[in-house]
């Protein structure tokens, strides 16, 4: 298992980025959450099998068609044991 916290900067709010991340998390059996931050960035907290986390992050780095990812800062953090994946509002 692996858990990462990601801060995504660019055009990532108002373009369906959180919904894209949510759907991608379900595809790779990732648990955790995604949420908008007040400064216009998006935070992703994701936990899952190492290979699944790798593929999930690769897809999220691309994002949906209308988004533009300028920075993708990944930090490894201790495992938490999330129950599922959700969008935090």
BELUR-V961621 format. One record per residue. N is the residue number from 0. RES is the residue in one letter. SS is DSSP state (helix for helix, strand for strand, loop for the rest). OMEGA is omega in radians with two decimals (* if undefined). Layout:
# BELUR-V961621
N	RES	SS	OMEGA
N	RES	SS	OMEGA
This chain:
# BELUR-V961621
0	X	loop	-3.14
1	X	strand	3.07
2	X	strand	3.11
3	X	strand	2.98
4	X	strand	-3.06
5	X	strand	2.99
6	X	strand	-3.08
7	X	strand	-3.14
8	X	strand	-3.14
9	X	strand	3.04
10	X	strand	-3.03
11	X	loop	3.05
12	X	loop	3.13
13	X	loop	-3.11
14	X	loop	3.13
15	X	loop	-3.08
16	X	helix	-3.12
17	X	helix	3.14
18	X	helix	3.06
19	X	helix	3.13
20	X	helix	3.13
21	X	helix	3.13
22	X	helix	3.12
23	X	helix	3.11
24	X	helix	3.13
25	X	helix	3.14
26	X	helix	-3.08
27	X	loop	3.13
28	X	loop	3.11
29	X	loop	3.10
30	X	strand	3.13
31	X	strand	-3.12
32	X	strand	3.01
33	X	strand	3.11
34	X	strand	3.03
35	X	strand	3.04
36	X	loop	-3.07
37	X	loop	-3.10
38	X	loop	3.11
39	X	loop	3.11
40	X	loop	3.08
41	X	strand	3.07
42	X	strand	3.05
43	X	strand	3.02
44	X	strand	-2.96
45	X	strand	-3.11
46	X	strand	3.11
47	X	strand	3.08
48	X	loop	-3.03
49	X	helix	-3.13
50	X	helix	3.13
51	X	helix	3.10
52	X	helix	3.13
53	X	helix	-3.14
54	X	helix	3.09
55	X	helix	-3.13
56	X	helix	3.10
57	X	helix	3.12
58	X	helix	-3.12
59	X	helix	3.12
60	X	helix	3.09
61	X	helix	3.12
62	X	loop	3.12
63	X	loop	-3.01
64	X	loop	-3.05
65	X	loop	-3.11
66	X	loop	3.02
67	X	strand	-3.14
68	X	strand	3.13
69	X	strand	3.14
70	X	strand	-3.08
71	X	strand	-3.03
72	X	strand	-3.05
73	X	strand	3.03
74	X	strand	3.03
75	X	strand	-3.14
76	X	loop	-3.13
77	X	loop	3.11
78	X	loop	-3.10
79	X	loop	-3.10
80	X	loop	3.10
81	X	loop	3.13
82	X	loop	-3.10
83	X	loop	3.10
84	X	strand	3.14
85	X	strand	3.02
86	X	strand	3.07
87	X	strand	3.12
88	X	loop	*
